Amino acid sequence: MAVIPITQLALQRSKRQLHTALQQRDWHDIKRVDLRLAACLESAATDPHRDRRHLLHELREILGLYGRVVETCRSEVNALVDTGRSS
């Protein structure tokens, strides 16, 4: 059984927090978690004990999550624009 470094566990935790913030459409929390996630990514990527396979898996999931953040943001912007037009 491989031991996952604490830096990668912190990355997983931040990823889950970003997912939760996105589900709640809490843009202030998304911004806060995004900053933390960036620091976690840096720490995990430079950790000499990193599990590269696990880290790549996490990075793929994070990329997908950021894709959903962008998609959700666009949807909300479009909804605001449509609301402004109908007023």
PDB file with SEQRES, HELIX, SHEET and CRYST1 records, atoms N, CA, C and O in Angstrom:
SEQRES   1 A   87  MET ALA VAL ILE PRO ILE THR GLN LEU ALA LEU GLN ARG          
SEQRES   2 A   87  SER LYS ARG GLN LEU HIS THR ALA LEU GLN GLN ARG ASP          
SEQRES   3 A   87  TRP HIS ASP ILE LYS ARG VAL ASP LEU ARG LEU ALA ALA          
SEQRES   4 A   87  CYS LEU GLU SER ALA ALA THR ASP PRO HIS ARG ASP ARG          
SEQRES   5 A   87  ARG HIS LEU LEU HIS GLU LEU ARG GLU ILE LEU GLY LEU          
SEQRES   6 A   87  TYR GLY ARG VAL VAL GLU THR CYS ARG SER GLU VAL ASN          
SEQRES   7 A   87  ALA LEU VAL ASP THR GLY ARG SER SER                          
HELIX    1 AA1 ILE A    6  GLN A   23  1                                  18    
HELIX    2 AA2 TRP A   27  THR A   46  1                                  20    
HELIX    3 AA3 ARG A   52  SER A   86  1                                  35    
CRYST1    1.000    1.000    1.000  90.00  90.00  90.00 P 1           1          
ATOM      1  N   MET A   1       0.843  -1.184   0.000  1.00  0.00           N  
ATOM      2  CA  MET A   1       0.000   0.000   0.000  1.00  0.00           C  
ATOM      3  C   MET A   1       0.887   1.246   0.000  1.00  0.00           C  
ATOM      4  O   MET A   1       1.772   1.386   0.844  1.00  0.00           O  
ATOM      5  N   ALA A   2       0.648   2.131  -0.934  1.00  0.00           N  
ATOM      6  CA  ALA A   2       1.440   3.356  -1.045  1.00  0.00           C  
ATOM      7  C   ALA A   2       0.958   4.392  -0.034  1.00  0.00           C  
ATOM      8  O   ALA A   2      -0.233   4.502   0.257  1.00  0.00           O  
ATOM      9  N   VAL A   3       1.898   5.128   0.479  1.00  0.00           N  
ATOM     10  CA  VAL A   3       1.572   6.215   1.393  1.00  0.00           C  
ATOM     11  C   VAL A   3       1.497   7.494   0.569  1.00  0.00           C  
ATOM     12  O   VAL A   3       2.430   7.840  -0.156  1.00  0.00           O  
ATOM     13  N   ILE A   4       0.373   8.186   0.694  1.00  0.00           N  
ATOM     14  CA  ILE A   4       0.179   9.429  -0.056  1.00  0.00           C  
ATOM     15  C   ILE A   4       0.701  10.588   0.792  1.00  0.00           C  
ATOM     16  O   ILE A   4       0.292  10.737   1.944  1.00  0.00           O  
ATOM     17  N   PRO A   5       1.587  11.402   0.247  1.00  0.00           N  
ATOM     18  CA  PRO A   5       2.140  12.529   1.003  1.00  0.00           C  
ATOM     19  C   PRO A   5       1.051  13.522   1.436  1.00  0.00           C  
ATOM     20  O   PRO A   5       0.023  13.672   0.776  1.00  0.00           O  
ATOM     21  N   ILE A   6       1.306  14.173   2.535  1.00  0.00           N  
ATOM     22  CA  ILE A   6       0.358  15.150   3.093  1.00  0.00           C  
ATOM     23  C   ILE A   6       0.057  16.259   2.092  1.00  0.00           C  
ATOM     24  O   ILE A   6      -1.048  16.801   2.081  1.00  0.00           O  
ATOM     25  N   THR A   7       1.032  16.602   1.249  1.00  0.00           N  
ATOM     26  CA  THR A   7       0.788  17.664   0.265  1.00  0.00           C  
ATOM     27  C   THR A   7      -0.297  17.248  -0.727  1.00  0.00           C  
ATOM     28  O   THR A   7      -1.102  18.072  -1.161  1.00  0.00           O  
ATOM     29  N   GLN A   8      -0.311  15.964  -1.080  1.00  0.00           N  
ATOM     30  CA  GLN A   8      -1.334  15.488  -2.006  1.00  0.00           C  
ATOM     31  C   GLN A   8      -2.685  15.329  -1.313  1.00  0.00           C  
ATOM     32  O   GLN A   8      -3.728  15.503  -1.942  1.00  0.00           O  
ATOM     33  N   LEU A   9      -2.671  15.001  -0.030  1.00  0.00           N  
ATOM     34  CA  LEU A   9      -3.929  14.949   0.719  1.00  0.00           C  
ATOM     35  C   LEU A   9      -4.539  16.346   0.822  1.00  0.00           C  
ATOM     36  O   LEU A   9      -5.755  16.507   0.712  1.00  0.00           O  
ATOM     37  N   ALA A  10      -3.693  17.353   1.032  1.00  0.00           N  
ATOM     38  CA  ALA A  10      -4.180  18.736   1.077  1.00  0.00           C  
ATOM     39  C   ALA A  10      -4.756  19.138  -0.277  1.00  0.00           C  
ATOM     40  O   ALA A  10      -5.749  19.862  -0.344  1.00  0.00           O  
ATOM     41  N   LEU A  11      -4.137  18.671  -1.346  1.00  0.00           N  
ATOM     42  CA  LEU A  11      -4.639  18.940  -2.693  1.00  0.00           C  
ATOM     43  C   LEU A  11      -6.019  18.312  -2.883  1.00  0.00           C  
ATOM     44  O   LEU A  11      -6.922  18.949  -3.425  1.00  0.00           O  
ATOM     45  N   GLN A  12      -6.185  17.077  -2.443  1.00  0.00           N  
ATOM     46  CA  GLN A  12      -7.487  16.406  -2.529  1.00  0.00           C  
ATOM     47  C   GLN A  12      -8.549  17.165  -1.738  1.00  0.00           C  
ATOM     48  O   GLN A  12      -9.668  17.361  -2.211  1.00  0.00           O  
ATOM     49  N   ARG A  13      -8.185  17.586  -0.537  1.00  0.00           N  
ATOM     50  CA  ARG A  13      -9.123  18.310   0.323  1.00  0.00           C  
ATOM     51  C   ARG A  13      -9.555  19.620  -0.339  1.00  0.00           C  
ATOM     52  O   ARG A  13     -10.739  19.955  -0.339  1.00  0.00           O  
ATOM     53  N   SER A  14      -8.613  20.344  -0.892  1.00  0.00           N  
ATOM     54  CA  SER A  14      -8.941  21.606  -1.562  1.00  0.00           C  
ATOM     55  C   SER A  14      -9.800  21.366  -2.797  1.00  0.00           C  
ATOM     56  O   SER A  14     -10.700  22.152  -3.093  1.00  0.00           O  
ATOM     57  N   LYS A  15      -9.527  20.289  -3.515  1.00  0.00           N  
ATOM     58  CA  LYS A  15     -10.337  19.940  -4.690  1.00  0.00           C  
ATOM     59  C   LYS A  15     -11.788  19.687  -4.273  1.00  0.00           C  
ATOM     60  O   LYS A  15     -12.718  20.154  -4.931  1.00  0.00           O  
ATOM     61  N   ARG A  16     -11.975  18.948  -3.180  1.00  0.00           N  
ATOM     62  CA  ARG A  16     -13.341  18.684  -2.689  1.00  0.00           C  
ATOM     63  C   ARG A  16     -14.030  19.980  -2.262  1.00  0.00           C  
ATOM     64  O   ARG A  16     -15.223  20.161  -2.503  1.00  0.00           O  
ATOM     65  N   GLN A  17     -13.279  20.876  -1.632  1.00  0.00           N  
ATOM     66  CA  GLN A  17     -13.853  22.153  -1.212  1.00  0.00           C  
ATOM     67  C   GLN A  17     -14.265  22.985  -2.417  1.00  0.00           C  
ATOM     68  O   GLN A  17     -15.301  23.649  -2.384  1.00  0.00           O  
ATOM     69  N   LEU A  18     -13.473  22.957  -3.473  1.00  0.00           N  
ATOM     70  CA  LEU A  18     -13.831  23.681  -4.692  1.00  0.00           C  
ATOM     71  C   LEU A  18     -15.091  23.082  -5.304  1.00  0.00           C  
ATOM     72  O   LEU A  18     -15.971  23.811  -5.761  1.00  0.00           O  
ATOM     73  N   HIS A  19     -15.175  21.771  -5.312  1.00  0.00           N  
ATOM     74  CA  HIS A  19     -16.360  21.092  -5.838  1.00  0.00           C  
ATOM     75  C   HIS A  19     -17.604  21.504  -5.052  1.00  0.00           C  
ATOM     76  O   HIS A  19     -18.644  21.799  -5.642  1.00  0.00           O  
ATOM     77  N   THR A  20     -17.500  21.525  -3.734  1.00  0.00           N  
ATOM     78  CA  THR A  20     -18.626  21.919  -2.886  1.00  0.00           C  
ATOM     79  C   THR A  20     -19.016  23.370  -3.140  1.00  0.00           C  
ATOM     80  O   THR A  20     -20.201  23.679  -3.271  1.00  0.00           O  
ATOM     81  N   ALA A  21     -18.041  24.253  -3.210  1.00  0.00           N  
ATOM     82  CA  ALA A  21     -18.321  25.670  -3.465  1.00  0.00           C  
ATOM     83  C   ALA A  21     -18.994  25.847  -4.820  1.00  0.00           C  
ATOM     84  O   ALA A  21     -19.890  26.679  -4.965  1.00  0.00           O  
ATOM     85  N   LEU A  22     -18.573  25.077  -5.804  1.00  0.00           N  
ATOM     86  CA  LEU A  22     -19.188  25.160  -7.132  1.00  0.00           C  
ATOM     87  C   LEU A  22     -20.628  24.672  -7.087  1.00  0.00           C  
ATOM     88  O   LEU A  22     -21.509  25.291  -7.684  1.00  0.00           O  
ATOM     89  N   GLN A  23     -20.877  23.580  -6.394  1.00  0.00           N  
ATOM     90  CA  GLN A  23     -22.245  23.072  -6.275  1.00  0.00           C  
ATOM     91  C   GLN A  23     -23.161  24.110  -5.636  1.00  0.00           C  
ATOM     92  O   GLN A  23     -24.332  24.223  -5.999  1.00  0.00           O  
ATOM     93  N   GLN A  24     -22.622  24.862  -4.689  1.00  0.00           N  
ATOM     94  CA  GLN A  24     -23.405  25.877  -3.987  1.00  0.00           C  
ATOM     95  C   GLN A  24     -23.407  27.214  -4.722  1.00  0.00           C  
ATOM     96  O   GLN A  24     -24.075  28.156  -4.295  1.00  0.00           O  
ATOM     97  N   ARG A  25     -22.676  27.300  -5.810  1.00  0.00           N  
ATOM     98  CA  ARG A  25     -22.537  28.537  -6.589  1.00  0.00           C  
ATOM     99  C   ARG A  25     -22.061  29.699  -5.701  1.00  0.00           C  
ATOM    100  O   ARG A  25     -22.505  30.839  -5.837  1.00  0.00           O  
ATOM    101  N   ASP A  26     -21.143  29.362  -4.792  1.00  0.00           N  
ATOM    102  CA  ASP A  26     -20.595  30.341  -3.853  1.00  0.00           C  
ATOM    103  C   ASP A  26     -19.295  30.890  -4.445  1.00  0.00           C  
ATOM    104  O   ASP A  26     -18.213  30.352  -4.211  1.00  0.00           O  
ATOM    105  N   TRP A  27     -19.426  31.966  -5.214  1.00  0.00           N  
ATOM    106  CA  TRP A  27     -18.281  32.493  -5.957  1.00  0.00           C  
ATOM    107  C   TRP A  27     -17.204  33.074  -5.049  1.00  0.00           C  
ATOM    108  O   TRP A  27     -16.026  33.054  -5.405  1.00  0.00           O  
ATOM    109  N   HIS A  28     -17.585  33.589  -3.886  1.00  0.00           N  
ATOM    110  CA  HIS A  28     -16.573  34.085  -2.944  1.00  0.00           C  
ATOM    111  C   HIS A  28     -15.739  32.921  -2.410  1.00  0.00           C  
ATOM    112  O   HIS A  28     -14.519  33.024  -2.281  1.00  0.00           O  
ATOM    113  N   ASP A  29     -16.412  31.816  -2.102  1.00  0.00           N  
ATOM    114  CA  ASP A  29     -15.697  30.640  -1.617  1.00  0.00           C  
ATOM    115  C   ASP A  29     -14.866  30.011  -2.733  1.00  0.00           C  
ATOM    116  O   ASP A  29     -13.764  29.521  -2.486  1.00  0.00           O  
ATOM    117  N   ILE A  30     -15.386  30.022  -3.954  1.00  0.00           N  
ATOM    118  CA  ILE A  30     -14.614  29.500  -5.089  1.00  0.00           C  
ATOM    119  C   ILE A  30     -13.300  30.275  -5.214  1.00  0.00           C  
ATOM    120  O   ILE A  30     -12.244  29.679  -5.424  1.00  0.00           O  
ATOM    121  N   LYS A  31     -13.367  31.584  -5.087  1.00  0.00           N  
ATOM    122  CA  LYS A  31     -12.148  32.403  -5.174  1.00  0.00           C  
ATOM    123  C   LYS A  31     -11.176  32.052  -4.048  1.00  0.00           C  
ATOM    124  O   LYS A  31      -9.975  31.909  -4.277  1.00  0.00           O  
ATOM    125  N   ARG A  32     -11.700  31.916  -2.841  1.00  0.00           N  
ATOM    126  CA  ARG A  32     -10.859  31.606  -1.682  1.00  0.00           C  
ATOM    127  C   ARG A  32     -10.191  30.235  -1.850  1.00  0.00           C  
ATOM    128  O   ARG A  32      -8.990  30.086  -1.630  1.00  0.00           O  
ATOM    129  N   VAL A  33     -10.989  29.247  -2.243  1.00  0.00           N  
ATOM    130  CA  VAL A  33     -10.457  27.894  -2.409  1.00  0.00           C  
ATOM    131  C   VAL A  33      -9.499  27.833  -3.600  1.00  0.00           C  
ATOM    132  O   VAL A  33      -8.512  27.097  -3.564  1.00  0.00           O  
ATOM    133  N   ASP A  34      -9.779  28.593  -4.643  1.00  0.00           N  
ATOM    134  CA  ASP A  34      -8.896  28.622  -5.813  1.00  0.00           C  
ATOM    135  C   ASP A  34      -7.492  29.058  -5.410  1.00  0.00           C  
ATOM    136  O   ASP A  34      -6.507  28.475  -5.864  1.00  0.00           O  
ATOM    137  N   LEU A  35      -7.395  30.062  -4.573  1.00  0.00           N  
ATOM    138  CA  LEU A  35      -6.084  30.532  -4.122  1.00  0.00           C  
ATOM    139  C   LEU A  35      -5.370  29.453  -3.313  1.00  0.00           C  
ATOM    140  O   LEU A  35      -4.170  29.235  -3.476  1.00  0.00           O  
ATOM    141  N   ARG A  36      -6.120  28.782  -2.438  1.00  0.00           N  
ATOM    142  CA  ARG A  36      -5.534  27.711  -1.638  1.00  0.00           C  
ATOM    143  C   ARG A  36      -5.119  26.539  -2.531  1.00  0.00           C  
ATOM    144  O   ARG A  36      -4.064  25.937  -2.333  1.00  0.00           O  
ATOM    145  N   LEU A  37      -5.957  26.230  -3.506  1.00  0.00           N  
ATOM    146  CA  LEU A  37      -5.667  25.123  -4.411  1.00  0.00           C  
ATOM    147  C   LEU A  37      -4.376  25.380  -5.190  1.00  0.00           C  
ATOM    148  O   LEU A  37      -3.592  24.459  -5.418  1.00  0.00           O  
ATOM    149  N   ALA A  38      -4.159  26.616  -5.591  1.00  0.00           N  
ATOM    150  CA  ALA A  38      -2.919  26.960  -6.307  1.00  0.00           C  
ATOM    151  C   ALA A  38      -1.699  26.680  -5.434  1.00  0.00           C  
ATOM    152  O   ALA A  38      -0.700  26.144  -5.913  1.00  0.00           O  
ATOM    153  N   ALA A  39      -1.778  27.041  -4.164  1.00  0.00           N  
ATOM    154  CA  ALA A  39      -0.665  26.781  -3.247  1.00  0.00           C  
ATOM    155  C   ALA A  39      -0.478  25.281  -3.034  1.00  0.00           C  
ATOM    156  O   ALA A  39       0.651  24.793  -2.970  1.00  0.00           O  
ATOM    157  N   CYS A  40      -1.585  24.554  -2.926  1.00  0.00           N  
ATOM    158  CA  CYS A  40      -1.511  23.099  -2.752  1.00  0.00           C  
ATOM    159  C   CYS A  40      -0.908  22.428  -3.982  1.00  0.00           C  
ATOM    160  O   CYS A  40      -0.127  21.484  -3.861  1.00  0.00           O  
ATOM    161  N   LEU A  41      -1.270  22.914  -5.155  1.00  0.00           N  
ATOM    162  CA  LEU A  41      -0.698  22.370  -6.391  1.00  0.00           C  
ATOM    163  C   LEU A  41       0.815  22.556  -6.415  1.00  0.00           C  
ATOM    164  O   LEU A  41       1.557  21.640  -6.771  1.00  0.00           O  
ATOM    165  N   GLU A  42       1.258  23.732  -6.040  1.00  0.00           N  
ATOM    166  CA  GLU A  42       2.696  24.013  -6.010  1.00  0.00           C  
ATOM    167  C   GLU A  42       3.403  23.085  -5.027  1.00  0.00           C  
ATOM    168  O   GLU A  42       4.445  22.512  -5.345  1.00  0.00           O  
ATOM    169  N   SER A  43       2.834  22.940  -3.836  1.00  0.00           N  
ATOM    170  CA  SER A  43       3.448  22.078  -2.822  1.00  0.00           C  
ATOM    171  C   SER A  43       3.485  20.622  -3.259  1.00  0.00           C  
ATOM    172  O   SER A  43       4.500  19.944  -3.102  1.00  0.00           O  
ATOM    173  N   ALA A  44       2.375  20.145  -3.809  1.00  0.00           N  
ATOM    174  CA  ALA A  44       2.305  18.740  -4.227  1.00  0.00           C  
ATOM    175  C   ALA A  44       3.246  18.464  -5.397  1.00  0.00           C  
ATOM    176  O   ALA A  44       3.869  17.404  -5.457  1.00  0.00           O  
ATOM    177  N   ALA A  45       3.349  19.404  -6.317  1.00  0.00           N  
ATOM    178  CA  ALA A  45       4.190  19.202  -7.500  1.00  0.00           C  
ATOM    179  C   ALA A  45       5.676  19.201  -7.157  1.00  0.00           C  
ATOM    180  O   ALA A  45       6.467  18.543  -7.833  1.00  0.00           O  
ATOM    181  N   THR A  46       6.056  19.922  -6.125  1.00  0.00           N  
ATOM    182  CA  THR A  46       7.471  20.011  -5.763  1.00  0.00           C  
ATOM    183  C   THR A  46       7.854  19.092  -4.605  1.00  0.00           C  
ATOM    184  O   THR A  46       9.020  19.050  -4.213  1.00  0.00           O  
ATOM    185  N   ASP A  47       6.893  18.359  -4.057  1.00  0.00           N  
ATOM    186  CA  ASP A  47       7.154  17.437  -2.952  1.00  0.00           C  
ATOM    187  C   ASP A  47       8.050  16.296  -3.452  1.00  0.00           C  
ATOM    188  O   ASP A  47       7.674  15.584  -4.383  1.00  0.00           O  
ATOM    189  N   PRO A  48       9.218  16.115  -2.850  1.00  0.00           N  
ATOM    190  CA  PRO A  48      10.108  15.051  -3.321  1.00  0.00           C  
ATOM    191  C   PRO A  48       9.539  13.647  -3.101  1.00  0.00           C  
ATOM    192  O   PRO A  48      10.015  12.689  -3.709  1.00  0.00           O  
ATOM    193  N   HIS A  49       8.540  13.516  -2.250  1.00  0.00           N  
ATOM    194  CA  HIS A  49       7.924  12.219  -1.954  1.00  0.00           C  
ATOM    195  C   HIS A  49       6.617  12.011  -2.706  1.00  0.00           C  
ATOM    196  O   HIS A  49       5.871  11.076  -2.413  1.00  0.00           O  
ATOM    197  N   ARG A  50       6.340  12.871  -3.668  1.00  0.00           N  
ATOM    198  CA  ARG A  50       5.059  12.800  -4.374  1.00  0.00           C  
ATOM    199  C   ARG A  50       4.889  11.459  -5.093  1.00  0.00           C  
ATOM    200  O   ARG A  50       5.850  10.831  -5.538  1.00  0.00           O  
ATOM    201  N   ASP A  51       3.641  11.061  -5.181  1.00  0.00           N  
ATOM    202  CA  ASP A  51       3.271   9.874  -5.953  1.00  0.00           C  
ATOM    203  C   ASP A  51       2.831  10.408  -7.313  1.00  0.00           C  
ATOM    204  O   ASP A  51       1.728  10.940  -7.445  1.00  0.00           O  
ATOM    205  N   ARG A  52       3.670  10.271  -8.301  1.00  0.00           N  
ATOM    206  CA  ARG A  52       3.409  10.904  -9.605  1.00  0.00           C  
ATOM    207  C   ARG A  52       2.122  10.415 -10.240  1.00  0.00           C  
ATOM    208  O   ARG A  52       1.373  11.216 -10.798  1.00  0.00           O  
ATOM    209  N   ARG A  53       1.849   9.138 -10.170  1.00  0.00           N  
ATOM    210  CA  ARG A  53       0.630   8.605 -10.772  1.00  0.00           C  
ATOM    211  C   ARG A  53      -0.610   9.197 -10.086  1.00  0.00           C  
ATOM    212  O   ARG A  53      -1.563   9.613 -10.746  1.00  0.00           O  
ATOM    213  N   HIS A  54      -0.575   9.223  -8.780  1.00  0.00           N  
ATOM    214  CA  HIS A  54      -1.696   9.792  -8.033  1.00  0.00           C  
ATOM    215  C   HIS A  54      -1.828  11.288  -8.305  1.00  0.00           C  
ATOM    216  O   HIS A  54      -2.938  11.799  -8.452  1.00  0.00           O  
ATOM    217  N   LEU A  55      -0.706  11.983  -8.371  1.00  0.00           N  
ATOM    218  CA  LEU A  55      -0.727  13.420  -8.639  1.00  0.00           C  
ATOM    219  C   LEU A  55      -1.311  13.709 -10.019  1.00  0.00           C  
ATOM    220  O   LEU A  55      -2.104  14.638 -10.171  1.00  0.00           O  
ATOM    221  N   LEU A  56      -0.929  12.930 -11.022  1.00  0.00           N  
ATOM    222  CA  LEU A  56      -1.489  13.122 -12.365  1.00  0.00           C  
ATOM    223  C   LEU A  56      -2.991  12.871 -12.377  1.00  0.00           C  
ATOM    224  O   LEU A  56      -3.736  13.574 -13.059  1.00  0.00           O  
ATOM    225  N   HIS A  57      -3.432  11.878 -11.629  1.00  0.00           N  
ATOM    226  CA  HIS A  57      -4.871  11.612 -11.523  1.00  0.00           C  
ATOM    227  C   HIS A  57      -5.592  12.821 -10.920  1.00  0.00           C  
ATOM    228  O   HIS A  57      -6.626  13.256 -11.426  1.00  0.00           O  
ATOM    229  N   GLU A  58      -5.035  13.349  -9.844  1.00  0.00           N  
ATOM    230  CA  GLU A  58      -5.634  14.523  -9.200  1.00  0.00           C  
ATOM    231  C   GLU A  58      -5.651  15.715 -10.153  1.00  0.00           C  
ATOM    232  O   GLU A  58      -6.641  16.444 -10.217  1.00  0.00           O  
ATOM    233  N   LEU A  59      -4.579  15.914 -10.882  1.00  0.00           N  
ATOM    234  CA  LEU A  59      -4.508  17.039 -11.819  1.00  0.00           C  
ATOM    235  C   LEU A  59      -5.571  16.923 -12.905  1.00  0.00           C  
ATOM    236  O   LEU A  59      -6.176  17.925 -13.288  1.00  0.00           O  
ATOM    237  N   ARG A  60      -5.802  15.715 -13.403  1.00  0.00           N  
ATOM    238  CA  ARG A  60      -6.861  15.525 -14.403  1.00  0.00           C  
ATOM    239  C   ARG A  60      -8.225  15.886 -13.822  1.00  0.00           C  
ATOM    240  O   ARG A  60      -9.032  16.549 -14.472  1.00  0.00           O  
ATOM    241  N   GLU A  61      -8.471  15.443 -12.593  1.00  0.00           N  
ATOM    242  CA  GLU A  61      -9.749  15.760 -11.956  1.00  0.00           C  
ATOM    243  C   GLU A  61      -9.895  17.260 -11.720  1.00  0.00           C  
ATOM    244  O   GLU A  61     -10.975  17.820 -11.907  1.00  0.00           O  
ATOM    245  N   ILE A  62      -8.816  17.904 -11.313  1.00  0.00           N  
ATOM    246  CA  ILE A  62      -8.853  19.347 -11.069  1.00  0.00           C  
ATOM    247  C   ILE A  62      -9.104  20.100 -12.373  1.00  0.00           C  
ATOM    248  O   ILE A  62      -9.865  21.067 -12.392  1.00  0.00           O  
ATOM    249  N   LEU A  63      -8.475  19.669 -13.452  1.00  0.00           N  
ATOM    250  CA  LEU A  63      -8.722  20.305 -14.755  1.00  0.00           C  
ATOM    251  C   LEU A  63     -10.193  20.186 -15.146  1.00  0.00           C  
ATOM    252  O   LEU A  63     -10.792  21.150 -15.624  1.00  0.00           O  
ATOM    253  N   GLY A  64     -10.764  19.021 -14.947  1.00  0.00           N  
ATOM    254  CA  GLY A  64     -12.182  18.835 -15.240  1.00  0.00           C  
ATOM    255  C   GLY A  64     -13.054  19.721 -14.373  1.00  0.00           C  
ATOM    256  O   GLY A  64     -14.047  20.280 -14.839  1.00  0.00           O  
ATOM    257  N   LEU A  65     -12.681  19.846 -13.113  1.00  0.00           N  
ATOM    258  CA  LEU A  65     -13.439  20.690 -12.195  1.00  0.00           C  
ATOM    259  C   LEU A  65     -13.363  22.152 -12.616  1.00  0.00           C  
ATOM    260  O   LEU A  65     -14.371  22.857 -12.582  1.00  0.00           O  
ATOM    261  N   TYR A  66     -12.186  22.614 -13.009  1.00  0.00           N  
ATOM    262  CA  TYR A  66     -12.067  23.997 -13.479  1.00  0.00           C  
ATOM    263  C   TYR A  66     -12.845  24.213 -14.773  1.00  0.00           C  
ATOM    264  O   TYR A  66     -13.358  25.306 -15.016  1.00  0.00           O  
ATOM    265  N   GLY A  67     -12.933  23.193 -15.591  1.00  0.00           N  
ATOM    266  CA  GLY A  67     -13.781  23.287 -16.783  1.00  0.00           C  
ATOM    267  C   GLY A  67     -15.229  23.524 -16.402  1.00  0.00           C  
ATOM    268  O   GLY A  67     -15.926  24.313 -17.042  1.00  0.00           O  
ATOM    269  N   ARG A  68     -15.684  22.838 -15.354  1.00  0.00           N  
ATOM    270  CA  ARG A  68     -17.063  23.040 -14.883  1.00  0.00           C  
ATOM    271  C   ARG A  68     -17.234  24.417 -14.245  1.00  0.00           C  
ATOM    272  O   ARG A  68     -18.300  25.022 -14.353  1.00  0.00           O  
ATOM    273  N   VAL A  69     -16.191  24.914 -13.581  1.00  0.00           N  
ATOM    274  CA  VAL A  69     -16.259  26.269 -13.013  1.00  0.00           C  
ATOM    275  C   VAL A  69     -16.463  27.278 -14.136  1.00  0.00           C  
ATOM    276  O   VAL A  69     -17.326  28.151 -14.038  1.00  0.00           O  
ATOM    277  N   VAL A  70     -15.682  27.164 -15.194  1.00  0.00           N  
ATOM    278  CA  VAL A  70     -15.796  28.090 -16.327  1.00  0.00           C  
ATOM    279  C   VAL A  70     -17.168  27.964 -16.981  1.00  0.00           C  
ATOM    280  O   VAL A  70     -17.801  28.972 -17.293  1.00  0.00           O  
ATOM    281  N   GLU A  71     -17.623  26.749 -17.187  1.00  0.00           N  
ATOM    282  CA  GLU A  71     -18.931  26.518 -17.804  1.00  0.00           C  
ATOM    283  C   GLU A  71     -20.059  27.112 -16.957  1.00  0.00           C  
ATOM    284  O   GLU A  71     -20.978  27.735 -17.489  1.00  0.00           O  
ATOM    285  N   THR A  72     -19.985  26.918 -15.654  1.00  0.00           N  
ATOM    286  CA  THR A  72     -21.003  27.457 -14.751  1.00  0.00           C  
ATOM    287  C   THR A  72     -20.961  28.977 -14.740  1.00  0.00           C  
ATOM    288  O   THR A  72     -22.005  29.630 -14.730  1.00  0.00           O  
ATOM    289  N   CYS A  73     -19.775  29.535 -14.740  1.00  0.00           N  
ATOM    290  CA  CYS A  73     -19.621  30.988 -14.767  1.00  0.00           C  
ATOM    291  C   CYS A  73     -20.242  31.566 -16.034  1.00  0.00           C  
ATOM    292  O   CYS A  73     -20.962  32.563 -15.978  1.00  0.00           O  
ATOM    293  N   ARG A  74     -19.966  30.946 -17.166  1.00  0.00           N  
ATOM    294  CA  ARG A  74     -20.548  31.419 -18.427  1.00  0.00           C  
ATOM    295  C   ARG A  74     -22.071  31.345 -18.390  1.00  0.00           C  
ATOM    296  O   ARG A  74     -22.750  32.267 -18.841  1.00  0.00           O  
ATOM    297  N   SER A  75     -22.602  30.262 -17.859  1.00  0.00           N  
ATOM    298  CA  SER A  75     -24.055  30.110 -17.768  1.00  0.00           C  
ATOM    299  C   SER A  75     -24.668  31.202 -16.903  1.00  0.00           C  
ATOM    300  O   SER A  75     -25.707  31.768 -17.243  1.00  0.00           O  
ATOM    301  N   GLU A  76     -24.016  31.492 -15.785  1.00  0.00           N  
ATOM    302  CA  GLU A  76     -24.547  32.530 -14.898  1.00  0.00           C  
ATOM    303  C   GLU A  76     -24.437  33.913 -15.531  1.00  0.00           C  
ATOM    304  O   GLU A  76     -25.342  34.733 -15.378  1.00  0.00           O  
ATOM    305  N   VAL A  77     -23.353  34.179 -16.231  1.00  0.00           N  
ATOM    306  CA  VAL A  77     -23.211  35.462 -16.928  1.00  0.00           C  
ATOM    307  C   VAL A  77     -24.296  35.594 -17.990  1.00  0.00           C  
ATOM    308  O   VAL A  77     -24.928  36.643 -18.103  1.00  0.00           O  
ATOM    309  N   ASN A  78     -24.515  34.537 -18.768  1.00  0.00           N  
ATOM    310  CA  ASN A  78     -25.561  34.569 -19.795  1.00  0.00           C  
ATOM    311  C   ASN A  78     -26.936  34.781 -19.184  1.00  0.00           C  
ATOM    312  O   ASN A  78     -27.759  35.502 -19.748  1.00  0.00           O  
ATOM    313  N   ALA A  79     -27.194  34.163 -18.043  1.00  0.00           N  
ATOM    314  CA  ALA A  79     -28.478  34.346 -17.371  1.00  0.00           C  
ATOM    315  C   ALA A  79     -28.645  35.793 -16.917  1.00  0.00           C  
ATOM    316  O   ALA A  79     -29.736  36.355 -17.017  1.00  0.00           O  
ATOM    317  N   LEU A  80     -27.571  36.395 -16.420  1.00  0.00           N  
ATOM    318  CA  LEU A  80     -27.640  37.802 -16.007  1.00  0.00           C  
ATOM    319  C   LEU A  80     -27.874  38.714 -17.204  1.00  0.00           C  
ATOM    320  O   LEU A  80     -28.646  39.669 -17.121  1.00  0.00           O  
ATOM    321  N   VAL A  81     -27.210  38.422 -18.309  1.00  0.00           N  
ATOM    322  CA  VAL A  81     -27.393  39.221 -19.524  1.00  0.00           C  
ATOM    323  C   VAL A  81     -28.832  39.099 -20.008  1.00  0.00           C  
ATOM    324  O   VAL A  81     -29.455  40.100 -20.361  1.00  0.00           O  
ATOM    325  N   ASP A  82     -29.361  37.881 -20.025  1.00  0.00           N  
ATOM    326  CA  ASP A  82     -30.742  37.668 -20.460  1.00  0.00           C  
ATOM    327  C   ASP A  82     -31.731  38.373 -19.542  1.00  0.00           C  
ATOM    328  O   ASP A  82     -32.733  38.918 -20.007  1.00  0.00           O  
ATOM    329  N   THR A  83     -31.453  38.365 -18.237  1.00  0.00           N  
ATOM    330  CA  THR A  83     -32.321  39.053 -17.281  1.00  0.00           C  
ATOM    331  C   THR A  83     -32.281  40.553 -17.520  1.00  0.00           C  
ATOM    332  O   THR A  83     -33.312  41.223 -17.445  1.00  0.00           O  
ATOM    333  N   GLY A  84     -31.095  41.087 -17.808  1.00  0.00           N  
ATOM    334  CA  GLY A  84     -30.951  42.515 -18.090  1.00  0.00           C  
ATOM    335  C   GLY A  84     -31.682  42.932 -19.347  1.00  0.00           C  
ATOM    336  O   GLY A  84     -32.219  44.037 -19.421  1.00  0.00           O  
ATOM    337  N   ARG A  85     -31.706  42.072 -20.317  1.00  0.00           N  
ATOM    338  CA  ARG A  85     -32.391  42.381 -21.575  1.00  0.00           C  
ATOM    339  C   ARG A  85     -33.906  42.379 -21.412  1.00  0.00           C  
ATOM    340  O   ARG A  85     -34.613  43.141 -22.072  1.00  0.00           O  
ATOM    341  N   SER A  86     -34.391  41.523 -20.535  1.00  0.00           N  
ATOM    342  CA  SER A  86     -35.845  41.421 -20.386  1.00  0.00           C  
ATOM    343  C   SER A  86     -36.408  42.476 -19.439  1.00  0.00           C  
ATOM    344  O   SER A  86     -37.624  42.612 -19.309  1.00  0.00           O  
ATOM    345  N   SER A  87     -35.531  43.215 -18.782  1.00  0.00           N  
ATOM    346  CA  SER A  87     -36.007  44.245 -17.839  1.00  0.00           C  
ATOM    347  C   SER A  87     -36.420  45.508 -18.539  1.00  0.00           C  
ATOM    348  O   SER A  87     -36.841  46.465 -17.888  1.00  0.00           O  
TER     349      SER A  87                                                      
END                                                                             
